Amino acid sequence: MSWVAEETPEERTRRWQAREAERADEKRPVEAVCSSCGKKMKEGEFIAIQGKILCAECYADELEATMDMGAADGSGAG
């Protein structure tokens, strides 16, 4: 009879993380369409953020817009 060592919680966590990372890689899109301007892009040319897929230009525009709104909210100390 052979003896099998039980898996430690850390080993189980590492195995689970590796499996989930592999699944995420399989689900990653190879091509996408910008949800703002409709531009077609290949892997590495788009950014997935807050449930939207954006091209670099639309991401920059959105980032700039959110930064401007933040500046308007806090207009001074005191």
N, C-alpha and C positions, 0 to 999 in steps of 0.2 A: 504494500500500500504506500502511495506517495503522499507527502504532506504538502499542502498548498497554503502559502502565507496569505492572510487576508489583506485586502487593499486598505491603505490608510486613507483618512479623509482628504489629505493633501493630494495623494495620488489620484483619488477619485475625482477631485476638483480639476486637476490638470488634464485628466483624460476627457472630462466633460467639456472643458474649454477648448481643447484641440478639436473635438468633434463638432462643436458649435462654430468654430472658426472655419472649418472645412465646409460646413453647410452654408455659411454666409458667403464664402467665395463662390460656391455653385450658384447662388441666387443673384450675385452681382451682375447687373446688366452690362452687355458688351457694347450696345448702342443705345442712344437715348435721344429724346426730343426735348428741348428747353420748354418748360411749362410757361414761360413768359413770352418769348419771341418766336417759338416754333422751329428754331434752328436745329438741324440734325447733327449729332455729335457721336464720336467713337469713344471707347473706353479711355479714360485719362483726360478727356476734354470737358467733362461736366462735373458739377458739384451737387451732391444730394444733401439738402438741408431742409429741416422742418417739413418733411414729406413732399418737397418739391425738387425737381431736377432743373438746374439752371446752368446756362453757359457762363463763361467767365465774365463777359460784359454785363449780363443781367444780374449776376451775383454782385459785381462791383456797384452797380446802380442801386440794388436793394440795400447793400451794406451802407452806402453813402446816405441813403434816405433814412435808415434807422439811426445813424449817427447824428444827422441833423435834428431829428425829433428829440433825441436825448439831450442835445445842447439847448433846445428851446425849453425843456422842462425845468432844468436847474439853472436859472439865470443869475444866481449870485448867492453869496453867503450873508447871513446876518439876520 
